[in-house]
Amino acid sequence: MFKILVVEDELYARESLIKQIREYDTQEEFLILQASNGKEGETLFEKHQPELVITDIRMPKMNGLELLKKIREKDLRTQVVIVSAYSDFEYARTALTNGAADYLLKPIENAALNECLDKFVRRNRDEKKEALITGQDIVTQFIANSIRKESYSSFVEESMFRKVYHAYQITAVRFYDKKPERQEFLAEIERIYSNAFWTSFRFLETDFDIWALVTEPDQDDLFFRRKLCRRMSEKGYPGSMGVSEVYREAGKVGSAYREARAALKYKIYGEGIYFAEQIKKDSPAVYYLSKDRENAFRESLQNGNEKSTENIIQEIFEELKKPGMVKAECLELLYSRLTNLFSQAIGENRQEGETLERSHAGILRFSSLDEMEHFLLNINRNICRMSTKPKIGNRKEIVSVLTEYALEHYNQDISLKELAETVLFMNQDYLSHMFAEKKGISFSAFLRQIRMEHAKEFLEKGNFSVTEVATMTGYNDTSQFIRVFKQETGMTPKKYQTSAKEKE
């Protein structure tokens, strides 16, 4: 809701202007405050911080120009519109040079007022949208700081938060494969939430690839959330939501977010919306990895017994699926325990930073139990097969694995991040440093060299088009291939091909 302060000493003129504003406000977006002189207007401005002030020039105690000056000393964002009689036009001109957004001549015509209010609404919505996208408004800053810091306190920020939210819920959103641009996501929310989008709605991106939405609780919220999930899925961005309980204390924002994030972890049981309140009522089952099974898995893993470790993982997940739903914290603990065992199996050296590539998102990275099981089986297979090599923990051996993989799979869309997560299950930054140290070149540069050598060979000896060569060397984007080829050789692929044919 937008707050508008009308400052006018003549009662009839003030009531007439307020009536005109209300006739314009068909969506009931405005809260109208009124003052009979500039001094009273200054007091109301300091108390309520309106987004728009419409003030007459000639008034007792404090005129409109003085009020404008007082407002500008305290706030540069509030829009101030000066109302003047024709004879006071020079005053209005002075006001415009001193920061007034607009002026209106008495008697105020509906068309002129409507145009003025149109500009005000457009500007405020643009500013609000920009603030939502960048997270720069004071309420969003309070939410972000409360999430990141335990017991965060700021009197000014908390006061603004309380003015916007008497009660609130936090919804944690995470997309599966890819996420939309912020602008696209917010535009979709605006279409669904309509006027509520501009009043009690805040958006921010947190850690773990989660987008947090803060809203006032409403009986239509479930409908809005379902509609938002459906529309984003239709646009190619499937995801899930975790929703906190309703909170009223500003100091509980961090707790509400963590509750929403915990509820979101239940997305592993399927696409949808998960409410913290309902999850508590459902009382999911508990599951813990037994000591005997953990010891058996560790021993088989250290011996490189792929079949045995695979059977244990499959048995674990068969048991997990029986109760229907297991507590998310139990799944998180299981995932952490298994990845720690993987870490030990490859001889992790914590002092040197030779750590496993663990997603801080934990089980949030998975969209189903099957996906989690497949991921662990894949890592298990790689570690068991590599453990049969005599020096897999040796840096030289690991660099050799990366080199061989690049030479064999150069024509595929591969990256060091993918290799770190799905082949070696080690820290990406550590692998990058290790490879550069041993080879004297980064992995991406090494892969690019291999691709360019094959590209030159295809261009010289075959009758392939540039697009075909790009695809054959691992580039899905032909323009990117052309750009890289020119950087490496000094000429375009087409020119290189023509030059090679001329030499034959």
Secondary structure as UniProt FT lines:
FT   STRAND          2..7
FT   HELIX           11..24
FT   TURN            26..27
FT   STRAND          30..35
FT   HELIX           38..48
FT   STRAND          52..56
FT   HELIX           64..74
FT   STRAND          79..84
FT   HELIX           86..88
FT   HELIX           89..97
FT   TURN            98..99
FT   STRAND          102..105
FT   HELIX           110..134
FT   HELIX           138..148
FT   TURN            150..151
FT   HELIX           155..164
FT   STRAND          168..175
FT   HELIX           182..193
FT   HELIX           194..198
FT   STRAND          201..205
FT   TURN            208..209
FT   STRAND          211..215
FT   TURN            219..220
FT   HELIX           221..234
FT   TURN            235..236
FT   STRAND          239..243
FT   HELIX           250..252
FT   HELIX           253..264
FT   HELIX           265..269
FT   STRAND          273..275
FT   HELIX           276..282
FT   HELIX           291..302
FT   TURN            303..304
FT   HELIX           306..321
FT   HELIX           328..345
FT   TURN            346..347
FT   TURN            350..353
FT   TURN            360..361
FT   HELIX           362..365
FT   HELIX           369..386
FT   TURN            387..388
FT   TURN            390..393
FT   HELIX           395..409
FT   TURN            410..411
FT   HELIX           416..422
FT   HELIX           428..439
FT   HELIX           443..461
FT   HELIX           466..472
FT   TURN            473..474
FT   HELIX           478..489
FT   HELIX           493..503
//
